[in-house]
Amino acid sequence: MGKQKAIFLDLFGTLIHDHGAMDNVDSIRFKDKSIDALKKLQEHGYIAFLSVCRIDMPIPERSYLEDVQSYVMEKLLLNGIEDSSIYFVSYVQPQRVELHPLTLDVIGSLEKEHNLKLSSCVLVGDIMKDIKVGKKAGVKTALLSSPDDTPMEVDDEWVEPDMIGDNLYEIADELVCD
């Protein structure tokens, strides 16, 4: 079997709006065409790795994490995305909670576990920390540049991403056209 291609993203600021709401699942709003983007990528053989936490951010309450994971998966399935193409990197299950932001170590573990071809993978981020992790991991990087992303977040020094787009759908379009 050939190597798998994948997209890595944390939920907040890439798939769903990030407005600092970390306590109420009712406030979750998917970004425009983000579900369509995942569907398009799935149709072109990508699997998606989603994290419900970020590097250097406070960890939300367990009940909220459970609700977010359930809500997101339900919406994706209802919109025709197969559960076999979606993996949560952060596990919130009755017996345990494992929070894994998308780090170099996590991407390395996923590479081995899922037979990934890192040169065919992309990390989509909304802050420069995301792009730096992707570069170190050897995957393509894509920066979402929408002005409503990560309000009040101050990025440190610039690292040139491989792609820049206003939304996830633009990134998906560029990936499947390559």
C-alpha positions in Angstrom: 0.0 0.0 0.0 1.2 3.5 -0.9 2.0 6.3 1.6 -1.0 8.3 2.8 -1.4 12.1 2.4 -2.9 14.2 5.1 -3.9 17.6 6.4 -3.1 18.7 9.9 -5.0 21.4 11.7 -6.2 22.6 15.0 -9.8 23.3 15.0 -9.8 26.9 16.2 -9.0 29.5 13.5 -8.8 26.9 10.7 -11.9 24.8 10.6 -14.0 26.8 13.1 -13.9 30.5 14.0 -11.6 31.3 16.9 -13.0 34.1 19.0 -11.7 32.9 22.3 -14.9 31.1 23.3 -13.7 28.0 25.1 -16.7 27.2 27.3 -19.8 26.9 25.2 -20.2 24.5 22.2 -23.2 26.6 21.0 -20.9 29.4 20.1 -19.0 27.2 17.6 -19.3 28.4 14.0 -17.6 26.6 11.1 -15.7 28.9 8.8 -17.1 29.5 5.4 -16.6 26.5 3.1 -14.3 24.8 5.6 -16.5 21.6 5.6 -16.5 21.7 1.8 -12.7 22.0 1.9 -12.4 18.8 4.0 -14.8 17.0 1.7 -12.8 18.1 -1.4 -9.6 16.9 0.3 -11.2 13.6 1.2 -12.3 13.1 -2.4 -8.6 13.5 -3.4 -7.3 11.0 -0.9 -6.4 13.1 2.1 -7.1 12.2 5.7 -7.5 15.0 8.3 -5.9 15.1 11.7 -7.7 17.6 14.0 -6.5 18.9 17.4 -8.8 20.4 19.9 -5.9 22.2 21.7 -3.1 24.5 20.7 0.5 24.9 21.6 1.0 27.3 24.5 -2.8 27.8 25.1 -4.8 27.1 28.3 -6.5 23.7 28.3 -10.3 23.9 28.2 -12.5 22.0 30.6 -12.9 18.3 29.8 -16.7 18.5 29.3 -16.2 21.3 26.8 -13.6 19.2 24.9 -15.9 16.2 24.8 -18.7 18.4 23.5 -16.5 20.1 20.8 -15.2 16.7 19.6 -18.7 15.3 19.4 -20.2 18.4 17.8 -17.5 18.7 15.1 -17.6 15.0 14.2 -21.4 15.0 14.0 -21.4 18.1 11.7 -18.7 16.6 9.5 -20.6 13.2 9.2 -23.9 15.0 8.4 -22.1 16.8 5.6 -20.9 13.7 3.9 -17.4 13.4 5.3 -16.5 9.8 6.1 -15.4 9.1 9.7 -12.5 7.0 8.3 -10.9 10.2 6.9 -11.1 12.2 10.2 -8.8 11.6 13.2 -8.8 13.6 16.4 -5.2 14.0 17.7 -6.6 15.0 21.1 -8.5 12.1 22.5 -11.4 12.8 24.8 -13.0 9.5 25.9 -14.7 8.4 29.0 -11.7 6.6 30.4 -9.0 9.2 29.5 -8.2 12.5 28.1 -5.0 13.0 26.0 -4.4 16.5 24.8 -2.0 16.7 21.9 -1.4 20.0 20.1 0.2 19.6 16.7 3.8 19.4 17.6 6.8 18.0 15.8 6.7 14.8 18.0 2.9 14.3 17.4 3.4 14.7 13.6 6.3 12.2 13.7 4.1 9.7 15.6 1.2 10.1 13.2 3.6 9.6 10.2 4.6 6.2 11.5 1.1 5.1 12.8 -0.7 6.1 9.6 2.0 5.5 6.9 2.1 9.1 5.9 4.2 10.6 3.2 5.1 13.9 4.9 6.1 15.6 1.6 2.5 15.0 0.5 1.0 16.4 3.8 0.1 19.9 4.8 -0.2 21.7 8.1 -2.8 24.5 7.9 -2.4 27.2 10.5 -3.6 30.6 11.4 -0.6 31.7 13.4 3.1 31.6 12.7 3.8 29.0 15.4 1.8 26.6 13.3 3.9 27.3 10.2 7.1 26.8 12.1 6.0 23.4 13.4 5.0 22.4 9.8 8.4 23.5 8.4 10.3 21.6 11.1 8.2 18.5 10.4 8.9 18.5 6.7 5.3 19.1 5.6 3.9 21.7 3.3 2.5 24.7 5.2 -0.5 26.9 4.6 -1.3 30.1 6.4 -4.9 31.4 6.6 -4.7 35.1 6.4 -8.3 36.1 7.0 -8.4 39.2 9.2 -10.9 37.6 11.6 -8.5 34.8 12.5 -7.0 34.6 16.0 -8.0 38.1 17.2 -5.4 39.7 19.5 -2.8 37.1 18.6 0.6 38.6 18.1 2.8 36.5 15.7 6.5 36.3 16.3 9.0 36.5 13.4 7.7 35.6 9.9 8.4 32.3 8.3 7.3 32.0 4.7 4.5 29.4 4.3 4.2 27.4 1.1 0.7 28.7 0.6 -1.4 31.5 1.8 -5.2 31.7 1.5 -8.2 33.5 2.9 -9.9 30.3 3.8 -9.4 26.5 4.0 -11.3 26.0 0.7 -8.7 28.1 -1.2 -5.9 26.0 0.3 -7.8 22.8 -0.6 -8.2 24.0 -4.2 -4.5 24.7 -4.5 -3.5 21.3 -3.0 -5.7 19.3 -5.3 -4.6 21.3 -8.4 -0.9 20.6 -7.8 
